[in-house]
Amino acid sequence: MQHTFFSVRFQWLRILCVLTLFLVPPLAGAATLMPSGAPYLSAGAGVFNLVGAVDNGGYNHTPAEFNVEYQSGFRFYGIGYMLGLLANTDGGVDGYGGLYADLALTPHWILTPEAAVSGYSQGNSKNMGSTFLFRLELGLAYQMDNGGRLGLKIAHLSNADIYPRNPGENELLVTYSFPLS
C-alpha cells in the first residue's frame, strides 16, 4: 500500500507545510541559529499513528505514545546531535539518533527541526515494513526564564520507500524540556 505526500491521507500535512511556508519566513528573518549551550532532556506524551496509513494487517489504531530525548549542548555551526526513545501503548518501541538545530524565532520561541535514523520493534503495534526507519520532527517550544521549554512536536516515521511496504506513521506530542546544566 503506497501513500505519497500528495494523497488524501496527507492533506493535513500539506496544509501544515503551506502554513509554515507563509508564517515562518517573516519570523525567520529574525531567527537566530543558536550556538552551543546547555544540553536538554525532553519528555513528551501524545499519539502514535495520528493520521498514518493502514498497514497490510489492517492496523489503524492511535495508541498513546511516550517519548524521552537527549539533545547535546555542543553544536557545530549550530547543529547538534540527539538521542531518543519512544514507546507506545501497543508495545511499539523506537530508538533513534540524529541531528537537530535550535532556531530562536524570538527570545522565547524556539523552532527545532530534527532528522534521525532509528531502530523499530513492532510489538503489537503498527508494522512499519522494516526495523530500520527514518524520523523527521519539527518542534515549537516556549522557553521560560528558567530555561525550561514547553512545546508541541510533530513527527513522521517511515522507511522512506527503501522496502516494498512503507505505511509510515505520524505523531503529535506535547513536550517539556529542561536544561541539564
ZADRENNU-948873 format. One record per atom (N, C-alpha, C): y, x, z; residue in one letter. Coordinates in steps of 0.02 Angstrom, whole numbers, plus 50000, padded with zeros to 5 digits. Each point is the difference from the previous one (the first is absolute). Layout:
REM residues N
YXZa...
END
This chain:
REM residues 181
499415004350000m500594995750000m500625004550000m500384999649949q500585004349990q500644996150013q500435002650042h500644996850014h500545005349992h500474998649958t500535004849988t500634997850036t500485004550000f500654998650031f500334993849968f499834998649937f500324994549964f499624993450006f499444999850036s499634993850008s500354995450050s499814993750000v500314995050043v499915001850074v499445003050018r499875001750070r500525004750029r500325003949958f500485004950024f500724997949990f500114993549991q500684997549988q500465001850057q499784999450063w500425001650057w500205007350000w499545004449977l500145007149999l500525001549946l499954996749943r500505000949947r500694997850024r500034994350036i500644997550026i500295005050050i499585002850043l500225005050048l500275006249965l499665002249947c500235005949962c500684998749968c500094994149971v500644998349968v500564999850053v499864996850057l500504999950053l500175007050024l499495004250006t500125006950021t500445003749949t499874998949936l500415003249948l500734998150004l500144993750020f500694997750002f500345001150068f499615000050054l500305000650066l500035007150027l499505004149985v499985006750029v500495004849967v500105000049933p500475004949971p500705000050030p500314994250015p500665000550032p499965003550068p499454998950036l499925003450064l499805007249990l499615001349947a499735006749989a500545005149984a500574997749975g500555004649988g500215003450064g499924996550054a500175002750066a499385002550036a499404999549968a499385002150033a499985007650007a499735002150056t499935007150014t499275001550013t499735004949965l499325002350012l500015003950065l499634997550050m500045002950067m499635006650003m500295005050032p499685006650007p499484999950056p499715005750014s499525000650054s500304997550065s499574997050041g500214997350064g499394998850044g500054995350044a499454998550045a499424996749962a499385001750018p499434996349972p499994992950029p499714995349964y499974993050023y499284997650003y499864995750048l499374996450005l500164992749992l499644996749955s500144993149983s499384995750014s500114994050025a499464995150009a500234993649965a499534996849966g500184993949963g499454994850004g500204993849989a499534994449997a500234995449944a499514997249965g500174995649945g499384997049968g500034999249934v499454996949964v499755004549943v499345000049991f499655003749948f499824995149944f500055002149938n499834995849942n500464993949995n500645001150011l500494994650001l499984995749937l500065003049942v499954996349937v499585004049950v499495003450025g499595004149956g499534995849958g499715003249951a499524996649956a499354998950038a499634995049979v499344998650029v499525005249972v499585002950044d499515004849975d499404996449969d499535003849972n499424997049967n499564996050047n500035001450063g499614996350050g500354993650022g500594998549974g500364994050018g500445000750062g500095006250024y500415001150060y500724998249986y500254995150036n500704998049993n500274998250069n499905004450046h500184999050070h500615004250017h500394997950048t500595003750021t499955001750075t499615005150017p499925001750070p500615003650029p500045000150065a500525003950034a499865007449990a500535003950000e499955007349990e500415003650053e499755005750021f500355004350047f500035007049971f500575003350010n500135006349968n500325004950049n499795006349997v500315005450039v500145005649951v500605002950005e500195005249951e500425005450034e499855006249982y500395005850024y500405002749941y500645001050009q500435003049950q500265006750027q499885005349962s500215006650023s500765000450006s500235004350042g500725001150007g500255005049949g499565004649979f500195005049950f500014996849931f500545001149964r500064997449932r500255005649955r499685000749943f500195005049950f500404996349947f500655001649996y500464996449955y499974992450012y499934998050063g500014992950018g499324996749997g499485003549977i499334997049993i499565002650056i499694995450038g499565001950055g499304997249987g499535002050044y499324997349993y499884994950055y499524995549986m499824995050050m499254998949997m499734997750057l499304998350007l499964993250033l499544995849977g499974993350029g499294997250001g499934994650037l499374996550007l500154992650004l499654996049960l500074992850006l499324997050010l499984994450034a499384996350010a500174992649997a499544996149970n500114992850000n499454996550040n500104993850014t499544996350044t499354998149965t499925001649936d499364999149965d499605006549999d500235005150034g499635006350005g500185005249948g500494998749957g500225005049952g500435005350034g499885006349983v500385005650030v500215004649943v500625002450003d500265004549949d500385005650035d499795006149988g500365005950023g500365003149942g500635001950008y500395002449944y500465005850020y500205003749949g500475005550010g500405000949936g500645001650008g500425000749941g500705002450017g500474998149958l500695002350005l500474994050011l500565001550032y500514994850013y500695003249998y500494995749996a500705002250006a500384994550037a500475002050041d500444995350034d500685000249966d500234994249977l500664999549970l500444995950046l500535003050025a500464996450044a500494996149955a499924993349999l500454995849961l500674999250035l499964999550067t500594999850044t499795004150061t500445000850050p499785003750060p499414996750036p499884993649989h499454996650035h499444997649955h500104999149936w499484997449956w499665005749961w499335000550008i499615005349970i499494997049952i500005002449938l499524997949949l499495005749994l499354998350004t499485005149999t499474998549947t500025003349942p499454999549952p499455005050019p499374998049988e499435004250015e499484999549944e499645005449989a499445000149952a499455004150032a499384997449997a499455003450033a499344998949963a499515004250016v499314999049980v499624998050063v499464996349991s499664997550059s499254999449991s499664999350056g499284998650002g499894993450033g499664995449967y499924993150023y499274998550017y499904996850057s499354997550020s500054992450002s499594996649961q500074992849989q499844995750061q499485001650038g499784995550053g499844993249970g500244994550030n499924993349972n500624997949962n500425004749983s500644998749968s499935000249924s500555000649967k500044999749927k499675006149968k499624998949947n499715005449960n500555002549954n500235006250012m500565002749961m499775003849938m499355000049985g499755003349940g499835007350009g500245003150054s499845007050014s500215001750071s499795005950021t500205002550066t500665003749993t500105003449944f500615003949988f500544995349972f500564999550036l500544995449980l500685003450002l500494996649972f500705002250002f500404994850037f500505002350037r500414995650041r500745001349985r500364994649988l500735000249991l500324995550052l500525002350032e500344996150052e500765000549990e500334994850022l500735000150004l500194996650065l500345003750043g500214997350064g500764999950006g500244995050035l500714999650016l500054998850075l500355004450035a500034999650073a500725000750026a500124996850056y500635000650035y499905005350055y500395005449997q499955005350050q500494998750057q499724999350060m500414998750059m500315006550026m500464999450046d500345005950026d499535004950035d499434997650026n499525004550033n499535003349951n500084998749934g499585003049949g499424995749979g499834994950040g499454995449982g500194996049939g499494998149961r500114996349938r499574993749999r500314994449988l499654993749991l500054998249927l499424998949967g500024999249928g499494995249971g500054999449935l499554996049960l499745004549944l499344999649987k499705004449951k499564995849953k500065001349935i499534997349952i499595005749972i499374998749986a499565005349975a499514997249949a499785004349956h499494998249950h499465005350002h499384997849999l499425004450004l499544998349941l499835005049959s499544998849944s499715006649977s499524999649953n499705006149973n500335002049934n500554996849982a500415001749941a499604999949935a499514995549997d499594999149940d499605006149980d499855004550047i499575005649982i499264998050005i499874994050026y499334997150002y500024993349965y499434997549976p500014993749962p500264994050040p499884999950064r500224994450042r500595002350042r500564996549995n500615001850037n500384993750021n499764996650052p500344993950021p500675001350034p500095005750032g500625001550036g500124995250057g500475001750041e500224995650055e500705001950020e500364995250029n500695001050021n500074998350074n500445003550033e500094999250072e500734998750018e500094996650054l500674999050029l499935001450074l500415004650026l499955002150070l500685000250033l500014998250063v500575001150044v499845006450038v500475004750002t499865006550031t500515001850053t499785004150046y500465003350048y499825007350000y500505004349989s499915007349999s500445003150054s499735005250031f500405003550050f499945007549990f500545003750014p499995007349991p499565003250054p499655005349981l499565003450047l500345005750036l500615001749982s500355005350038s500734998250009s
END
